[in-house]
């Protein structure tokens, strides 16, 4: 705070007024509950920081997160906010770089006075953001896949994980695919946290079906030419090729797998099928590939909350249907704001306590946060690309072939994660 210039001594009347206000403030604090907030905080804007990679290979997913988050802010403010306090979204580009993400997150907290942080679209980046937020006792709700963020070494009472994690996602796809497609398996894995954790999830779930891992072939993030990998993959003669990568890496790998005839020799599965990739590259690239997703707008046929979310999102975004990452941005921000409203506060401890108890149907059916690690317990959809001839519109890109219901027994146990 800037230094105060010298001024004349206050009048007796002003001193009496200050004494009354000080006494009243002390009484409010002593009474606890919502009244313990400073008087200025009753109308202060609730600031939600959103560090996401607006530049780089995950930019499409980041923009979807932002659109979902903006809708959550709009709905919160339209419903009178929390006791009259409105919310605002502070978007920053983390450039898909952990150090940049930390810089932007610290800036959001210390300069822009963000009360909460939501975001990240990278396993590695979100761990850096989480470290910065937990040091400063600020709630962070991550919308990126990660197993590590749930583990005791990275977890804190302020850490929440809105997204599915690799163990949940890969496990659901494995349970659907391996019994139908075969046991001889090769992995094509992006060599960073996301790919490594997804491959581990497939191997763990695959043990129940007796899979044989012939090879786990690693590639760097941002690979543009997979031609050197496919001769080795074909020589191994797998029943199933599991492609554990993300973003443009995934689209390029699928396209080149078709070009090299891999699709004709083995079944392809992936932990996540990218909405943005399928929209850009079309059905032929994604044809005959099975994968998972946390959300698909086609859920509106059976899920009223999805129908309501889709309608609101389309109205705010020129008729375009939401993707899975739009859903994550929406739920990630909406749940934090709902907890702030319930706590009638932006205090991290009080909001974290309220957020732990948030349960309901926001946009995809019932979800809740598991007590030990604050992981969102939710359904996993198994999808495949829908041929254009069967599509009802340009956004109709996937067919839901199965849904795995929320089930804590299929998640890594709290003890396994290191929680007492």
KETIMI-643110 format. One line per field, with one value per residue (C-alpha): residue number from 1; residue in three letters; y, z, x; chain. Coordinates in nm, 4 decimals. Layout:
REM residues N
nr	[NUM, ...] $
rest	[ALA, ...] $
Y	[Y, ...] $
Z	[Z, ...] $
X	[X, ...] $
kette	[A, ...] $
***
This chain:
REM residues 420
nr	[1, 2, 3, 4, 5, 6, 7, 8, 9, 10, 11, 12, 13, 14, 15, 16, 17, 18, 19, 20, 21, 22, 23, 24, 25, 26, 27, 28, 29, 30, 31, 32, 33, 34, 35, 36, 37, 38, 39, 40, 41, 42, 43, 44, 45, 46, 47, 48, 49, 50, 51, 52, 53, 54, 55, 56, 57, 58, 59, 60, 61, 62, 63, 64, 65, 66, 67, 68, 69, 70, 71, 72, 73, 74, 75, 76, 77, 78, 79, 80, 81, 82, 83, 84, 85, 86, 87, 88, 89, 90, 91, 92, 93, 94, 95, 96, 97, 98, 99, 100, 101, 102, 103, 104, 105, 106, 107, 108, 109, 110, 111, 112, 113, 114, 115, 116, 117, 118, 119, 120, 121, 122, 123, 124, 125, 126, 127, 128, 129, 130, 131, 132, 133, 134, 135, 136, 137, 138, 139, 140, 141, 142, 143, 144, 145, 146, 147, 148, 149, 150, 151, 152, 153, 154, 155, 156, 157, 158, 159, 160, 161, 162, 163, 164, 165, 166, 167, 168, 169, 170, 171, 172, 173, 174, 175, 176, 177, 178, 179, 180, 181, 182, 183, 184, 185, 186, 187, 188, 189, 190, 191, 192, 193, 194, 195, 196, 197, 198, 199, 200, 201, 202, 203, 204, 205, 206, 207, 208, 209, 210, 211, 212, 213, 214, 215, 216, 217, 218, 219, 220, 221, 222, 223, 224, 225, 226, 227, 228, 229, 230, 231, 232, 233, 234, 235, 236, 237, 238, 239, 240, 241, 242, 243, 244, 245, 246, 247, 248, 249, 250, 251, 252, 253, 254, 255, 256, 257, 258, 259, 260, 261, 262, 263, 264, 265, 266, 267, 268, 269, 270, 271, 272, 273, 274, 275, 276, 277, 278, 279, 280, 281, 282, 283, 284, 285, 286, 287, 288, 289, 290, 291, 292, 293, 294, 295, 296, 297, 298, 299, 300, 301, 302, 303, 304, 305, 306, 307, 308, 309, 310, 311, 312, 313, 314, 315, 316, 317, 318, 319, 320, 321, 322, 323, 324, 325, 326, 327, 328, 329, 330, 331, 332, 333, 334, 335, 336, 337, 338, 339, 340, 341, 342, 343, 344, 345, 346, 347, 348, 349, 350, 351, 352, 353, 354, 355, 356, 357, 358, 359, 360, 361, 362, 363, 364, 365, 366, 367, 368, 369, 370, 371, 372, 373, 374, 375, 376, 377, 378, 379, 380, 381, 382, 383, 384, 385, 386, 387, 388, 389, 390, 391, 392, 393, 394, 395, 396, 397, 398, 399, 400, 401, 402, 403, 404, 405, 406, 407, 408, 409, 410, 411, 412, 413, 414, 415, 416, 417, 418, 419, 420] $
rest	[UNK, UNK, UNK, UNK, UNK, UNK, UNK, UNK, UNK, UNK, UNK, UNK, UNK, UNK, UNK, UNK, UNK, UNK, UNK, UNK, UNK, UNK, UNK, UNK, UNK, UNK, UNK, UNK, UNK, UNK, UNK, UNK, UNK, UNK, UNK, UNK, UNK, UNK, UNK, UNK, UNK, UNK, UNK, UNK, UNK, UNK, UNK, UNK, UNK, UNK, UNK, UNK, UNK, UNK, UNK, UNK, UNK, UNK, UNK, UNK, UNK, UNK, UNK, UNK, UNK, UNK, UNK, UNK, UNK, UNK, UNK, UNK, UNK, UNK, UNK, UNK, UNK, UNK, UNK, UNK, UNK, UNK, UNK, UNK, UNK, UNK, UNK, UNK, UNK, UNK, UNK, UNK, UNK, UNK, UNK, UNK, UNK, UNK, UNK, UNK, UNK, UNK, UNK, UNK, UNK, UNK, UNK, UNK, UNK, UNK, UNK, UNK, UNK, UNK, UNK, UNK, UNK, UNK, UNK, UNK, UNK, UNK, UNK, UNK, UNK, UNK, UNK, UNK, UNK, UNK, UNK, UNK, UNK, UNK, UNK, UNK, UNK, UNK, UNK, UNK, UNK, UNK, UNK, UNK, UNK, UNK, UNK, UNK, UNK, UNK, UNK, UNK, UNK, UNK, UNK, UNK, UNK, UNK, UNK, UNK, UNK, UNK, UNK, UNK, UNK, UNK, UNK, UNK, UNK, UNK, UNK, UNK, UNK, UNK, UNK, UNK, UNK, UNK, UNK, UNK, UNK, UNK, UNK, UNK, UNK, UNK, UNK, UNK, UNK, UNK, UNK, UNK, UNK, UNK, UNK, UNK, UNK, UNK, UNK, UNK, UNK, UNK, UNK, UNK, UNK, UNK, UNK, UNK, UNK, UNK, UNK, UNK, UNK, UNK, UNK, UNK, UNK, UNK, UNK, UNK, UNK, UNK, UNK, UNK, UNK, UNK, UNK, UNK, UNK, UNK, UNK, UNK, UNK, UNK, UNK, UNK, UNK, UNK, UNK, UNK, UNK, UNK, UNK, UNK, UNK, UNK, UNK, UNK, UNK, UNK, UNK, UNK, UNK, UNK, UNK, UNK, UNK, UNK, UNK, UNK, UNK, UNK, UNK, UNK, UNK, UNK, UNK, UNK, UNK, UNK, UNK, UNK, UNK, UNK, UNK, UNK, UNK, UNK, UNK, UNK, UNK, UNK, UNK, UNK, UNK, UNK, UNK, UNK, UNK, UNK, UNK, UNK, UNK, UNK, UNK, UNK, UNK, UNK, UNK, UNK, UNK, UNK, UNK, UNK, UNK, UNK, UNK, UNK, UNK, UNK, UNK, UNK, UNK, UNK, UNK, UNK, UNK, UNK, UNK, UNK, UNK, UNK, UNK, UNK, UNK, UNK, UNK, UNK, UNK, UNK, UNK, UNK, UNK, UNK, UNK, UNK, UNK, UNK, UNK, UNK, UNK, UNK, UNK, UNK, UNK, UNK, UNK, UNK, UNK, UNK, UNK, UNK, UNK, UNK, UNK, UNK, UNK, UNK, UNK, UNK, UNK, UNK, UNK, UNK, UNK, UNK, UNK, UNK, UNK, UNK, UNK, UNK, UNK, UNK, UNK, UNK, UNK, UNK, UNK, UNK, UNK, UNK, UNK, UNK, UNK, UNK, UNK, UNK, UNK, UNK, UNK, UNK, UNK, UNK, UNK, UNK, UNK, UNK, UNK, UNK, UNK, UNK, UNK, UNK, UNK, UNK, UNK, UNK, UNK, UNK, UNK, UNK, UNK, UNK, UNK, UNK, UNK, UNK, UNK, UNK] $
Y	[0.0000, 0.3501, 0.5686, 0.8091, 1.1817, 1.3963, 1.5382, 1.7383, 1.5460, 1.4072, 1.5816, 1.4331, 1.3474, 1.1514, 0.9701, 0.8651, 0.7415, 0.5344, 0.3839, 0.2793, 0.1211, -0.0603, -0.1964, -0.3052, -0.4780, -0.6606, -0.7787, -0.9110, -1.1013, -1.2453, -1.3646, -1.5870, -1.7035, -1.4722, -1.1680, -1.2349, -1.1002, -0.7424, -0.4915, -0.4034, -0.7689, -0.7819, -0.6162, -0.6953, -0.8742, -1.2462, -1.2955, -1.6321, -1.6722, -1.8943, -1.9807, -2.1816, -2.2407, -1.9983, -2.0386, -2.3716, -2.7159, -2.7244, -2.3821, -2.5205, -2.7035, -2.3925, -2.1751, -2.4282, -2.4138, -2.0349, -2.0450, -2.2806, -2.0697, -1.7522, -1.9154, -2.0147, -1.6550, -1.5200, -1.7523, -1.6819, -1.3063, -1.3384, -1.5224, -1.2271, -1.3780, -1.4541, -1.2166, -0.9541, -1.0090, -1.0620, -1.2623, -1.1862, -1.4108, -1.3242, -1.5189, -1.5606, -1.7500, -2.0079, -2.0968, -2.4657, -2.3941, -2.4805, -2.1806, -1.9408, -2.0899, -2.0291, -1.6703, -1.6005, -1.7750, -1.5828, -1.2645, -1.3500, -1.4099, -1.1355, -0.8588, -0.9199, -1.0590, -1.3630, -1.5522, -1.8837, -2.0438, -2.2796, -2.4160, -2.5781, -2.8164, -3.0073, -3.2624, -3.1042, -2.7463, -2.8142, -2.9563, -2.6330, -2.4251, -2.6420, -2.5942, -2.2163, -2.2078, -2.4403, -2.2387, -1.9338, -2.1196, -2.0451, -2.2947, -2.4510, -2.6560, -2.8289, -2.9190, -3.1288, -3.5033, -3.6069, -3.8902, -3.7157, -3.4219, -3.6618, -3.8141, -3.7030, -3.5528, -3.2980, -3.2672, -2.9996, -2.9076, -2.6361, -2.8774, -2.9982, -3.2001, -3.1384, -3.3453, -3.7218, -3.8664, -4.1098, -4.4089, -4.3512, -4.2689, -4.5364, -4.7934, -4.7364, -4.7616, -5.0730, -5.2477, -5.1798, -5.2514, -5.5336, -5.8052, -5.7255, -5.6510, -5.8808, -5.9203, -5.8475, -5.4781, -5.2113, -4.8606, -4.5456, -4.3044, -3.9330, -3.9227, -3.6885, -3.7171, -3.7418, -4.0237, -4.2106, -4.2053, -4.3082, -4.6052, -4.7084, -4.6912, -4.9234, -5.1720, -5.1743, -5.2345, -5.4760, -5.7186, -5.8418, -5.9433, -6.0982, -5.8505, -5.8978, -5.5724, -5.6216, -5.2746, -4.9248, -4.6979, -4.3409, -4.0227, -3.6577, -3.3995, -3.2179, -3.5074, -3.4382, -3.7519, -4.0992, -4.2849, -4.4299, -4.5921, -4.7800, -5.0438, -5.1615, -5.1614, -5.3656, -5.6120, -5.6825, -5.7821, -5.6444, -5.6966, -5.3489, -5.0266, -4.7915, -4.4312, -4.2389, -3.8805, -3.5603, -3.2643, -3.2407, -3.5370, -3.7534, -3.6294, -3.6734, -4.0212, -4.1355, -3.9929, -4.1527, -4.4836, -4.4943, -4.3996, -4.6780, -4.9436, -4.9867, -4.9498, -5.2482, -5.4671, -5.3685, -5.2074, -4.8528, -4.7204, -4.4008, -4.2817, -3.9605, -3.8805, -3.5127, -3.3133, -3.0418, -3.2893, -3.4721, -3.1427, -3.0283, -3.3543, -3.5217, -3.8723, -4.0551, -3.9807, -4.0890, -4.3742, -4.7126, -4.5672, -4.6200, -4.3739, -4.2047, -3.8622, -3.6928, -3.5273, -3.5264, -3.2948, -3.5943, -3.6789, -3.4322, -3.7130, -3.8803, -3.6226, -3.3084, -3.1174, -3.1756, -3.0449, -2.7290, -2.6755, -2.7273, -2.4791, -2.2099, -2.2695, -2.2579, -1.9346, -1.7761, -1.9083, -1.8649, -2.2017, -2.4097, -2.7136, -2.7466, -2.9884, -3.1897, -2.9134, -2.6527, -2.8684, -2.8793, -2.5021, -2.4616, -2.7095, -2.6070, -2.2442, -2.3071, -2.5453, -2.3088, -2.0212, -2.2398, -2.3184, -1.9479, -1.8752, -2.1534, -2.0348, -1.6720, -1.6014, -1.6071, -1.7306, -2.0329, -2.2544, -2.1894, -2.2290, -2.5460, -2.6959, -2.6072, -2.7345, -3.0747, -3.1156, -3.0024, -3.2783, -3.2634, -3.2729, -2.9747, -3.0829, -3.4565, -3.6414, -3.6893, -3.5853, -3.5233, -3.4790, -3.7776, -3.6814, -3.7952, -3.6383, -3.4058, -3.6025, -3.5518, -3.8862, -3.8988, -4.1052, -4.1895, -4.2082, -4.4474, -4.2977, -4.3560, -4.1259, -4.0949, -4.1036, -3.7760, -3.9599, -4.0437, -3.7015, -3.4647, -3.1557, -3.0378, -3.0855, -3.4419, -3.6121, -3.8971, -4.1908, -4.2902, -4.6672, -4.7161, -4.5256, -4.6312, -4.4984, -4.3141, -4.5777, -4.5121, -4.8802, -4.8364, -4.5448, -4.5671, -4.6106, -4.3340, -4.5532, -4.6131, -4.2373, -4.1963, -4.0472, -4.1628] $
Z	[0.0000, -0.0798, 0.2125, 0.3507, 0.3238, 0.6369, 0.7202, 1.0092, 1.3205, 1.2872, 1.4583, 1.7737, 1.5659, 1.3154, 1.5958, 1.7495, 1.4048, 1.3641, 1.7103, 1.6296, 1.2985, 1.4631, 1.7360, 1.4808, 1.2725, 1.5794, 1.6622, 1.3089, 1.3184, 1.6598, 1.5379, 1.2690, 0.9510, 0.6562, 0.8803, 0.9419, 0.5959, 0.5874, 0.4916, 0.1663, 0.0588, 0.0569, -0.2864, -0.4197, -0.7540, -0.7314, -0.9570, -1.1250, -1.2936, -1.6019, -1.7217, -2.0452, -2.3576, -2.6029, -2.8231, -2.9169, -3.0192, -2.7577, -2.8462, -2.9759, -2.6505, -2.4535, -2.6418, -2.5669, -2.1962, -2.2105, -2.3789, -2.1137, -1.8345, -1.9801, -1.9841, -1.6170, -1.5260, -1.7293, -1.5619, -1.2146, -1.2619, -1.4161, -1.1005, -0.8813, -0.8021, -0.4380, -0.2086, -0.4804, -0.5563, -0.9290, -1.0838, -1.3533, -1.5546, -1.5870, -1.8836, -1.9301, -2.1924, -2.0278, -2.3711, -2.2740, -2.0727, -1.7003, -1.6119, -1.8078, -1.6337, -1.2930, -1.3853, -1.5058, -1.2057, -0.9525, -1.1397, -1.1253, -0.7509, -0.6359, -0.8879, -1.0038, -0.6663, -0.8136, -0.5501, -0.7378, -1.0236, -1.2800, -1.5946, -1.7625, -2.0592, -1.9914, -1.7286, -1.6684, -1.6665, -1.4183, -1.1650, -1.1806, -1.1394, -0.8497, -0.6755, -0.7081, -0.5821, -0.2869, -0.1653, -0.1609, -0.0193, -0.3232, -0.4582, -0.7911, -0.9928, -1.2751, -1.6051, -1.7478, -1.7249, -1.4602, -1.2146, -1.0267, -0.9112, -0.7000, -0.5289, -0.1767, -0.2780, -0.5075, -0.3349, -0.0912, 0.0669, -0.2008, -0.4937, -0.6908, -1.0120, -1.2333, -1.5236, -1.5589, -1.4823, -1.7030, -1.4790, -1.5127, -1.8849, -2.0081, -1.7786, -1.9211, -2.2815, -2.1984, -2.0379, -2.3481, -2.6149, -2.5066, -2.4707, -2.8233, -3.0104, -2.8867, -2.6404, -2.8380, -2.7758, -2.8910, -2.7445, -2.9378, -2.6515, -2.6266, -2.3963, -2.1260, -1.8282, -2.0223, -2.2510, -1.9808, -1.7379, -2.0061, -2.1068, -1.7423, -1.7100, -2.0080, -1.8763, -1.5306, -1.6641, -1.9283, -1.6735, -1.6043, -1.9709, -2.0017, -2.2525, -2.3830, -2.4260, -2.7271, -2.7100, -2.5766, -2.8474, -2.7255, -2.9338, -2.8390, -2.7942, -3.1217, -3.3496, -3.7141, -3.8848, -3.7515, -4.0617, -3.8856, -3.6180, -3.8310, -3.9892, -3.6408, -3.5285, -3.8316, -3.7775, -3.4235, -3.5649, -3.2795, -3.2467, -3.0994, -3.1375, -2.8448, -2.9426, -2.6204, -2.7370, -2.7648, -2.9870, -3.3251, -3.2366, -3.2313, -3.5605, -3.7421, -3.5965, -3.7042, -4.0544, -4.1088, -3.9586, -4.2354, -4.4991, -4.3891, -4.3755, -3.9980, -3.9671, -4.1977, -3.9824, -3.6251, -3.4299, -3.3111, -2.9757, -2.7876, -2.4334, -2.5617, -2.9054, -2.9740, -3.0711, -3.2334, -3.4286, -3.5602, -3.6612, -3.8523, -4.0073, -4.0764, -4.0466, -4.2655, -4.0280, -3.7197, -3.8789, -3.7011, -3.3914, -3.0468, -2.7667, -2.4560, -2.3659, -2.0610, -2.2518, -2.5871, -2.6694, -2.7975, -2.4318, -2.4573, -2.5936, -2.2516, -2.0027, -1.9270, -1.7808, -2.1018, -2.3015, -2.0895, -2.1068, -2.4828, -2.5368, -2.3254, -2.4887, -2.8410, -2.7617, -2.6401, -2.9221, -3.2492, -3.2492, -3.2085, -2.9817, -2.6808, -2.6779, -2.3836, -2.2891, -2.3038, -2.0515, -1.8276, -1.8381, -1.7542, -1.4659, -1.3309, -1.2873, -1.2050, -0.9173, -0.7601, -0.7793, -0.6398, -0.3424, -0.2944, -0.2961, -0.0458, 0.1818, 0.1274, 0.1111, -0.1027, 0.1856, 0.0572, 0.3611, 0.3737, -0.0006, -0.0088, 0.2632, 0.0670, -0.2608, -0.1053, -0.0469, -0.3908, -0.5501, -0.8340, -1.2026, -1.3671, -1.7315, -1.7719, -1.4932, -1.1302, -1.0213, -0.6878, -0.5453, -0.3670, -0.0129, 0.0002, -0.3213, -0.4504, -0.7754, -0.9618, -0.9701, -1.3004, -1.6034, -1.8968, -2.2494, -2.5123, -2.8600, -3.2250, -3.5250, -3.6977, -4.0810, -4.2364, -4.4098, -4.0671, -3.9105, -3.8249, -3.8583, -3.8737, -3.4967, -3.5055, -3.5160, -3.2626, -3.1715, -2.8045, -2.8014, -2.4233, -2.0953, -1.7841, -1.4824, -1.1964, -0.9802, -0.7096, -0.7060, -1.0512, -0.9396, -0.7744, -0.4032, -0.1546, 0.0085, -0.3275, -0.3790, -0.0419, 0.1505, 0.5108] $
X	[0.0000, 0.1293, 0.2423, -0.0181, 0.0602, 0.0634, -0.2805, -0.4217, -0.5282, -0.8805, -1.1673, -1.3282, -1.6368, -1.4277, -1.2463, -1.5794, -1.6952, -1.3782, -1.4218, -1.7779, -1.6729, -1.3811, -1.6061, -1.8648, -1.5978, -1.4685, -1.8186, -1.8656, -1.5387, -1.6182, -1.9586, -1.7978, -1.9735, -2.0268, -2.0071, -1.6381, -1.5544, -1.4196, -1.6872, -1.5074, -1.5158, -1.8945, -1.9050, -1.5574, -1.5509, -1.4681, -1.1672, -1.1015, -0.7629, -0.7468, -0.3923, -0.4273, -0.2097, -0.3675, -0.0602, 0.0954, -0.0355, -0.3151, -0.4579, -0.7888, -0.8531, -0.7524, -1.0008, -1.2732, -1.1845, -1.2093, -1.5508, -1.6851, -1.5394, -1.6901, -2.0326, -1.9981, -1.9082, -2.2005, -2.4515, -2.3147, -2.3478, -2.6934, -2.8025, -2.6885, -2.3509, -2.2720, -2.4551, -2.4415, -2.0729, -2.0160, -1.7315, -1.4775, -1.2459, -0.8761, -0.7339, -0.3584, -0.1556, 0.0709, 0.2186, 0.2213, 0.5342, 0.5607, 0.7790, 0.5588, 0.2562, 0.4116, 0.4964, 0.1438, -0.0136, 0.1945, 0.1096, -0.2617, -0.2444, -0.0066, -0.0727, -0.4300, -0.5432, -0.7181, -0.9142, -0.9126, -0.7204, -0.8754, -0.7143, -0.4116, -0.4280, -0.1067, -0.0102, 0.3307, 0.2048, -0.0726, 0.1754, 0.3752, 0.0603, -0.0506, 0.2825, 0.2519, -0.1068, -0.0642, 0.2377, 0.0120, -0.2925, -0.5063, -0.7614, -0.6664, -0.9155, -0.7280, -0.8958, -0.6120, -0.5517, -0.2997, -0.2492, 0.0304, -0.1793, -0.3886, -0.0858, -0.0024, 0.3331, 0.1639, -0.1730, -0.2869, -0.6187, -0.6458, -0.5949, -0.8991, -0.9070, -1.2105, -1.0823, -1.0726, -0.7322, -0.5342, -0.6041, -0.9797, -0.9737, -0.7353, -0.8925, -1.2397, -1.1176, -0.9140, -1.2115, -1.4178, -1.1552, -0.9252, -1.1935, -1.3163, -0.9936, -0.7175, -0.4318, -0.1129, -0.0542, 0.1930, 0.1977, 0.2911, 0.3449, 0.4201, 0.7218, 0.5953, 0.3617, 0.0347, 0.1498, 0.3373, 0.0443, -0.2041, 0.0136, 0.0399, -0.3397, -0.3863, -0.1302, -0.2880, -0.6397, -0.5147, -0.3742, -0.7272, -0.7551, -0.4115, -0.2695, 0.0844, 0.2760, 0.5010, 0.6605, 0.6125, 0.7535, 0.8125, 0.8075, 0.8725, 0.5977, 0.5314, 0.6251, 0.5335, 0.6645, 0.5845, 0.7049, 1.0097, 0.7924, 0.5427, 0.7719, 0.8684, 0.5052, 0.3968, 0.6831, 0.5572, 0.2140, 0.0009, -0.3722, -0.4028, -0.2009, -0.2639, -0.1846, -0.1175, -0.0727, -0.2726, -0.3546, -0.1824, 0.0398, -0.2705, -0.4147, -0.0833, -0.0292, -0.3775, -0.3380, 0.0016, -0.1131, -0.3718, -0.1161, 0.1217, -0.1502, -0.1346, -0.5124, -0.5564, -0.3291, -0.4247, -0.7059, -0.6299, -0.7432, -0.6604, -0.7298, -0.8884, -1.0292, -0.9773, -1.2864, -1.0788, -0.8674, -1.1713, -1.3352, -1.0256, -0.9071, -1.2383, -1.3773, -1.1262, -0.8375, -1.0338, -1.2305, -1.2142, -1.0445, -1.1986, -1.1265, -1.2564, -1.3850, -1.5293, -1.8116, -1.9838, -2.2720, -2.4738, -2.5376, -2.8262, -3.0440, -3.0466, -2.9130, -3.1197, -2.8231, -2.6262, -2.9206, -2.9346, -2.5579, -2.5518, -2.8348, -2.6666, -2.3287, -2.4697, -2.6543, -2.3300, -2.1090, -2.2914, -2.4641, -2.1461, -2.1778, -1.9448, -1.6512, -1.5240, -1.2785, -1.5541, -1.7390, -1.4324, -1.3883, -1.7554, -1.7645, -1.4243, -1.5287, -1.8938, -1.8147, -1.5611, -1.8093, -2.0877, -1.8634, -1.7864, -2.1587, -2.2238, -1.9431, -2.0435, -1.6734, -1.3611, -1.1490, -0.9542, -1.0137, -1.3864, -1.4357, -1.2234, -1.4417, -1.7553, -1.6083, -1.5328, -1.9047, -2.0235, -2.2311, -2.4767, -2.5444, -2.3773, -2.3611, -2.2966, -2.4752, -2.3798, -2.0294, -1.8599, -1.5097, -1.3548, -1.2626, -0.8995, -0.7666, -1.0414, -1.0624, -1.3903, -1.5695, -1.7557, -1.8520, -1.6237, -1.7668, -1.6325, -1.6708, -1.5886, -1.5966, -1.9339, -1.9307, -2.0528, -2.3395, -2.4825, -2.4213, -2.7060, -2.4860, -2.1250, -2.0806, -2.2125, -1.8720, -1.8849, -2.1038, -2.1201, -2.0715, -2.0562, -2.0571, -1.8681, -2.0569, -1.8820, -1.7154, -1.4546, -1.3581, -1.2011, -0.9872, -0.6467, -0.7066, -0.6381, -0.3734, -0.2029, -0.1853, -0.0149, -0.3055, -0.3351] $
kette	[A, A, A, A, A, A, A, A, A, A, A, A, A, A, A, A, A, A, A, A, A, A, A, A, A, A, A, A, A, A, A, A, A, A, A, A, A, A, A, A, A, A, A, A, A, A, A, A, A, A, A, A, A, A, A, A, A, A, A, A, A, A, A, A, A, A, A, A, A, A, A, A, A, A, A, A, A, A, A, A, A, A, A, A, A, A, A, A, A, A, A, A, A, A, A, A, A, A, A, A, A, A, A, A, A, A, A, A, A, A, A, A, A, A, A, A, A, A, A, A, A, A, A, A, A, A, A, A, A, A, A, A, A, A, A, A, A, A, A, A, A, A, A, A, A, A, A, A, A, A, A, A, A, A, A, A, A, A, A, A, A, A, A, A, A, A, A, A, A, A, A, A, A, A, A, A, A, A, A, A, A, A, A, A, A, A, A, A, A, A, A, A, A, A, A, A, A, A, A, A, A, A, A, A, A, A, A, A, A, A, A, A, A, A, A, A, A, A, A, A, A, A, A, A, A, A, A, A, A, A, A, A, A, A, A, A, A, A, A, A, A, A, A, A, A, A, A, A, A, A, A, A, A, A, A, A, A, A, A, A, A, A, A, A, A, A, A, A, A, A, A, A, A, A, A, A, A, A, A, A, A, A, A, A, A, A, A, A, A, A, A, A, A, A, A, A, A, A, A, A, A, A, A, A, A, A, A, A, A, A, A, A, A, A, A, A, A, A, A, A, A, A, A, A, A, A, A, A, A, A, A, A, A, A, A, A, A, A, A, A, A, A, A, A, A, A, A, A, A, A, A, A, A, A, A, A, A, A, A, A, A, A, A, A, A, A, A, A, A, A, A, A, A, A, A, A, A, A, A, A, A, A, A, A, A, A, A, A, A, A, A, A, A, A, A, A, A, A, A, A, A, A, A, A, A, A, A, A, A, A, A, A, A, A, A, A, A, A, A, A] $
***
